[in-house]
Amino acid sequence: MAKQDNRADNVEHLQKNIDYTISSLEEAEEYLDEHASELSPEDRERIMAKNERRRDSLDAFRSEIRDEAKDRGQ
């Protein structure tokens, strides 16, 4: 038998992912600030591109939270 879809804690899981993603983004930005001159242009670009994907993920997570809140009637 399939597990029942329990969405009661989706917002909490999404918020945990948001917090982790923000932490990773900030850590990468700090690293770039401190070590940009030591990195190759390719490495700098790779880190910057990853941070852009993180920003996109944050937008998606926040949108999902809004959807979950609507589904809960909040």
N, CA, C and O atoms as a GROMACS GRO file, in nm:
protein
  296
    1MET      N    1   0.084  -0.117   0.000
    1MET     CA    2   0.000   0.000   0.000
    1MET      C    3   0.089   0.124   0.000
    1MET      O    4   0.190   0.128   0.071
    2ALA      N    5   0.054   0.223  -0.077
    2ALA     CA    6   0.130   0.348  -0.089
    2ALA      C    7   0.113   0.432   0.037
    2ALA      O    8   0.008   0.432   0.100
    3LYS      N    9   0.219   0.504   0.071
    3LYS     CA   10   0.212   0.594   0.185
    3LYS      C   11   0.120   0.710   0.152
    3LYS      O   12   0.118   0.761   0.040
    4GLN      N   13   0.045   0.751   0.250
    4GLN     CA   14  -0.044   0.865   0.231
    4GLN      C   15   0.039   0.993   0.223
    4GLN      O   16   0.140   1.007   0.292
    5ASP      N   17  -0.003   1.086   0.138
    5ASP     CA   18   0.067   1.212   0.119
    5ASP      C   19   0.041   1.302   0.239
    5ASP      O   20  -0.068   1.356   0.256
    6ASN      N   21   0.143   1.319   0.323
    6ASN     CA   22   0.131   1.404   0.441
    6ASN      C   23   0.204   1.534   0.412
    6ASN      O   24   0.327   1.536   0.406
    7ARG      N   25   0.130   1.641   0.394
    7ARG     CA   26   0.190   1.769   0.359
    7ARG      C   27   0.192   1.864   0.479
    7ARG      O   28   0.218   1.983   0.462
    8ALA      N   29   0.167   1.813   0.597
    8ALA     CA   30   0.154   1.898   0.715
    8ALA      C   31   0.281   1.978   0.743
    8ALA      O   32   0.273   2.090   0.793
    9ASP      N   33   0.396   1.921   0.712
    9ASP     CA   34   0.520   1.991   0.746
    9ASP      C   35   0.597   2.039   0.623
    9ASP      O   36   0.718   2.064   0.631
   10ASN      N   37   0.528   2.052   0.509
   10ASN     CA   38   0.596   2.098   0.388
   10ASN      C   39   0.657   2.236   0.406
   10ASN      O   40   0.770   2.260   0.363
   11VAL      N   41   0.584   2.328   0.468
   11VAL     CA   42   0.636   2.464   0.484
   11VAL      C   43   0.763   2.462   0.568
   11VAL      O   44   0.858   2.534   0.539
   12GLU      N   45   0.765   2.380   0.672
   12GLU     CA   46   0.883   2.371   0.756
   12GLU      C   47   1.002   2.316   0.678
   12GLU      O   48   1.115   2.364   0.693
   13HIS      N   49   0.977   2.214   0.595
   13HIS     CA   50   1.085   2.159   0.512
   13HIS      C   51   1.134   2.261   0.410
   13HIS      O   52   1.254   2.275   0.388
   14LEU      N   53   1.041   2.332   0.350
   14LEU     CA   54   1.080   2.435   0.254
   14LEU      C   55   1.161   2.544   0.322
   14LEU      O   56   1.261   2.590   0.266
   15GLN      N   57   1.121   2.586   0.440
   15GLN     CA   58   1.195   2.690   0.512
   15GLN      C   59   1.334   2.643   0.548
   15GLN      O   60   1.430   2.720   0.543
   16LYS      N   61   1.346   2.517   0.585
   16LYS     CA   62   1.478   2.460   0.616
   16LYS      C   63   1.567   2.465   0.492
   16LYS      O   64   1.686   2.498   0.502
   17ASN      N   65   1.510   2.433   0.376
   17ASN     CA   66   1.586   2.440   0.251
   17ASN      C   67   1.624   2.584   0.216
   17ASN      O   68   1.734   2.609   0.167
   18ILE      N   69   1.534   2.677   0.241
   18ILE     CA   70   1.564   2.819   0.218
   18ILE      C   71   1.680   2.863   0.306
   18ILE      O   72   1.773   2.927   0.258
   19ASP      N   73   1.674   2.828   0.434
   19ASP     CA   74   1.781   2.867   0.526
   19ASP      C   75   1.915   2.810   0.481
   19ASP      O   76   2.017   2.880   0.483
   20TYR      N   77   1.916   2.684   0.442
   20TYR     CA   78   2.039   2.620   0.396
   20TYR      C   79   2.092   2.686   0.269
   20TYR      O   80   2.212   2.710   0.257
   21THR      N   81   2.004   2.716   0.177
   21THR     CA   82   2.044   2.777   0.051
   21THR      C   83   2.100   2.917   0.072
   21THR      O   84   2.200   2.954   0.011
   22ILE      N   85   2.035   2.995   0.159
   22ILE     CA   86   2.086   3.129   0.191
   22ILE      C   87   2.223   3.119   0.253
   22ILE      O   88   2.313   3.196   0.218
   23SER      N   89   2.242   3.025   0.345
   23SER     CA   90   2.372   3.007   0.409
   23SER      C   91   2.479   2.973   0.305
   23SER      O   92   2.589   3.028   0.309
   24SER      N   93   2.448   2.883   0.213
   24SER     CA   94   2.544   2.845   0.109
   24SER      C   95   2.576   2.962   0.019
   24SER      O   96   2.692   2.982  -0.018
   25LEU      N   97   2.475   3.038  -0.017
   25LEU     CA   98   2.494   3.154  -0.104
   25LEU      C   99   2.584   3.257  -0.036
   25LEU      O  100   2.678   3.308  -0.097
   26GLU      N  101   2.556   3.287   0.090
   26GLU     CA  102   2.636   3.386   0.163
   26GLU      C  103   2.780   3.338   0.181
   26GLU      O  104   2.874   3.416   0.170
   27GLU      N  105   2.796   3.210   0.209
   27GLU     CA  106   2.930   3.154   0.225
   27GLU      C  107   3.009   3.166   0.095
   27GLU      O  108   3.128   3.201   0.098
   28ALA      N  109   2.946   3.139  -0.017
   28ALA     CA  110   3.014   3.150  -0.146
   28ALA      C  111   3.048   3.295  -0.178
   28ALA      O  112   3.156   3.322  -0.231
   29GLU      N  113   2.958   3.387  -0.145
   29GLU     CA  114   2.987   3.529  -0.169
   29GLU      C  115   3.104   3.577  -0.082
   29GLU      O  116   3.189   3.652  -0.129
   30GLU      N  117   3.107   3.535   0.042
   30GLU     CA  118   3.218   3.571   0.130
   30GLU      C  119   3.349   3.514   0.075
   30GLU      O  120   3.453   3.581   0.076
   31TYR      N  121   3.343   3.391   0.028
   31TYR     CA  122   3.462   3.328  -0.028
   31TYR      C  123   3.511   3.407  -0.149
   31TYR      O  124   3.631   3.431  -0.163
   32LEU      N  125   3.420   3.447  -0.235
   32LEU     CA  126   3.458   3.527  -0.351
   32LEU      C  127   3.519   3.660  -0.308
   32LEU      O  128   3.620   3.703  -0.364
   33ASP      N  129   3.458   3.724  -0.209
   33ASP     CA  130   3.511   3.852  -0.162
   33ASP      C  131   3.653   3.838  -0.111
   33ASP      O  132   3.736   3.926  -0.133
   34GLU      N  133   3.682   3.729  -0.043
   34GLU     CA  134   3.812   3.711   0.020
   34GLU      C  135   3.918   3.653  -0.076
   34GLU      O  136   4.037   3.679  -0.060
   35HIS      N  137   3.873   3.575  -0.175
   35HIS     CA  138   3.970   3.500  -0.255
   35HIS      C  139   3.958   3.521  -0.406
   35HIS      O  140   4.019   3.447  -0.484
   36ALA      N  141   3.882   3.618  -0.448
   36ALA     CA  142   3.858   3.637  -0.592
   36ALA      C  143   3.988   3.652  -0.670
   36ALA      O  144   4.001   3.600  -0.781
   37SER      N  145   4.084   3.721  -0.613
   37SER     CA  146   4.210   3.744  -0.686
   37SER      C  147   4.291   3.616  -0.700
   37SER      O  148   4.379   3.608  -0.787
   38GLU      N  149   4.264   3.517  -0.618
   38GLU     CA  150   4.337   3.390  -0.624
   38GLU      C  151   4.270   3.289  -0.717
   38GLU      O  152   4.330   3.186  -0.750
   39LEU      N  153   4.149   3.317  -0.759
   39LEU     CA  154   4.073   3.222  -0.840
   39LEU      C  155   4.089   3.250  -0.989
   39LEU      O  156   4.112   3.364  -1.030
   40SER      N  157   4.078   3.145  -1.066
   40SER     CA  158   4.080   3.163  -1.211
   40SER      C  159   3.947   3.226  -1.252
   40SER      O  160   3.848   3.214  -1.180
   41PRO      N  161   3.945   3.292  -1.367
   41PRO     CA  162   3.817   3.348  -1.416
   41PRO      C  163   3.708   3.241  -1.427
   41PRO      O  164   3.590   3.268  -1.401
   42GLU      N  165   3.747   3.120  -1.466
   42GLU     CA  166   3.649   3.012  -1.479
   42GLU      C  167   3.590   2.975  -1.343
   42GLU      O  168   3.469   2.953  -1.332
   43ASP      N  169   3.674   2.968  -1.240
   43ASP     CA  170   3.626   2.934  -1.106
   43ASP      C  171   3.534   3.043  -1.052
   43ASP      O  172   3.431   3.014  -0.992
   44ARG      N  173   3.572   3.168  -1.073
   44ARG     CA  174   3.485   3.279  -1.029
   44ARG      C  175   3.350   3.271  -1.098
   44ARG      O  176   3.246   3.286  -1.035
   45GLU      N  177   3.352   3.247  -1.229
   45GLU     CA  178   3.228   3.238  -1.305
   45GLU      C  179   3.144   3.119  -1.259
   45GLU      O  180   3.022   3.129  -1.250
   46ARG      N  181   3.209   3.008  -1.230
   46ARG     CA  182   3.137   2.889  -1.184
   46ARG      C  183   3.066   2.917  -1.052
   46ARG      O  184   2.950   2.878  -1.034
   47ILE      N  185   3.134   2.983  -0.960
   47ILE     CA  186   3.074   3.017  -0.830
   47ILE      C  187   2.960   3.116  -0.848
   47ILE      O  188   2.855   3.103  -0.786
   48MET      N  189   2.981   3.214  -0.932
   48MET     CA  190   2.876   3.314  -0.956
   48MET      C  191   2.753   3.251  -1.021
   48MET      O  192   2.640   3.285  -0.988
   49ALA      N  193   2.776   3.158  -1.114
   49ALA     CA  194   2.664   3.090  -1.180
   49ALA      C  195   2.588   3.002  -1.081
   49ALA      O  196   2.465   2.995  -1.084
   50LYS      N  197   2.662   2.937  -0.993
   50LYS     CA  198   2.595   2.853  -0.892
   50LYS      C  199   2.511   2.940  -0.799
   50LYS      O  200   2.401   2.901  -0.760
   51ASN      N  201   2.563   3.056  -0.762
   51ASN     CA  202   2.485   3.145  -0.676
   51ASN      C  203   2.360   3.196  -0.748
   51ASN      O  204   2.257   3.216  -0.684
   52GLU      N  205   2.369   3.216  -0.877
   52GLU     CA  206   2.250   3.257  -0.952
   52GLU      C  207   2.145   3.146  -0.949
   52GLU      O  208   2.026   3.173  -0.935
   53ARG      N  209   2.191   3.022  -0.963
   53ARG     CA  210   2.096   2.909  -0.953
   53ARG      C  211   2.038   2.901  -0.813
   53ARG      O  212   1.921   2.865  -0.796
   54ARG      N  213   2.118   2.933  -0.712
   54ARG     CA  214   2.066   2.934  -0.575
   54ARG      C  215   1.958   3.041  -0.560
   54ARG      O  216   1.856   3.017  -0.495
   55ARG      N  217   1.978   3.158  -0.618
   55ARG     CA  218   1.877   3.264  -0.611
   55ARG      C  219   1.748   3.219  -0.680
   55ARG      O  220   1.638   3.244  -0.631
   56ASP      N  221   1.762   3.151  -0.793
   56ASP     CA  222   1.645   3.098  -0.862
   56ASP      C  223   1.573   2.996  -0.774
   56ASP      O  224   1.450   2.994  -0.768
   57SER      N  225   1.649   2.911  -0.706
   57SER     CA  226   1.590   2.812  -0.616
   57SER      C  227   1.517   2.880  -0.501
   57SER      O  228   1.409   2.836  -0.462
   58LEU      N  229   1.574   2.986  -0.448
   58LEU     CA  230   1.508   3.058  -0.339
   58LEU      C  231   1.374   3.113  -0.385
   58LEU      O  232   1.275   3.104  -0.312
   59ASP      N  233   1.370   3.168  -0.505
   59ASP     CA  234   1.242   3.216  -0.560
   59ASP      C  235   1.140   3.103  -0.569
   59ASP      O  236   1.024   3.121  -0.533
   60ALA      N  237   1.185   2.987  -0.616
   60ALA     CA  238   1.095   2.873  -0.630
   60ALA      C  239   1.048   2.823  -0.493
   60ALA      O  240   0.930   2.793  -0.476
   61PHE      N  241   1.138   2.815  -0.396
   61PHE     CA  242   1.099   2.773  -0.261
   61PHE      C  243   0.996   2.868  -0.202
   61PHE      O  244   0.897   2.824  -0.143
   62ARG      N  245   1.019   2.996  -0.219
   62ARG     CA  246   0.926   3.096  -0.163
   62ARG      C  247   0.790   3.086  -0.231
   62ARG      O  248   0.686   3.103  -0.166
   63SER      N  249   0.790   3.061  -0.360
   63SER     CA  250   0.664   3.043  -0.431
   63SER      C  251   0.589   2.920  -0.380
   63SER      O  252   0.467   2.923  -0.362
   64GLU      N  253   0.663   2.812  -0.355
   64GLU     CA  254   0.601   2.691  -0.302
   64GLU      C  255   0.541   2.716  -0.163
   64GLU      O  256   0.434   2.665  -0.131
   65ILE      N  257   0.611   2.795  -0.081
   65ILE     CA  258   0.559   2.827   0.052
   65ILE      C  259   0.428   2.905   0.038
   65ILE      O  260   0.332   2.878   0.110
   66ARG      N  261   0.424   3.000  -0.053
   66ARG     CA  262   0.300   3.075  -0.074
   66ARG      C  263   0.187   2.981  -0.117
   66ARG      O  264   0.074   2.994  -0.070
   67ASP      N  265   0.217   2.887  -0.207
   67ASP     CA  266   0.118   2.790  -0.251
   67ASP      C  267   0.069   2.703  -0.134
   67ASP      O  268  -0.050   2.678  -0.120
   68GLU      N  269   0.163   2.658  -0.053
   68GLU     CA  270   0.125   2.577   0.063
   68GLU      C  271   0.038   2.656   0.160
   68GLU      O  272  -0.060   2.604   0.214
   69ALA      N  273   0.074   2.782   0.182
   69ALA     CA  274  -0.005   2.865   0.273
   69ALA      C  275  -0.147   2.882   0.219
   69ALA      O  276  -0.243   2.879   0.296
   70LYS      N  277  -0.159   2.901   0.087
   70LYS     CA  278  -0.293   2.912   0.027
   70LYS      C  279  -0.372   2.784   0.045
   70LYS      O  280  -0.491   2.787   0.076
   71ASP      N  281  -0.305   2.670   0.027
   71ASP     CA  282  -0.372   2.541   0.042
   71ASP      C  283  -0.419   2.518   0.184
   71ASP      O  284  -0.519   2.450   0.208
   72ARG      N  285  -0.346   2.574   0.279
   72ARG     CA  286  -0.384   2.562   0.420
   72ARG      C  287  -0.492   2.663   0.458
   72ARG      O  288  -0.548   2.657   0.567
   73GLY      N  289  -0.520   2.756   0.368
   73GLY     CA  290  -0.620   2.858   0.395
   73GLY      C  291  -0.568   2.971   0.482
   73GLY      O  292  -0.644   3.037   0.553
   74GLN      N  293  -0.436   2.992   0.475
   74GLN     CA  294  -0.375   3.098   0.558
   74GLN      C  295  -0.366   3.227   0.482
   74GLN      O  296  -0.318   3.327   0.536
   0.00000   0.00000   0.00000
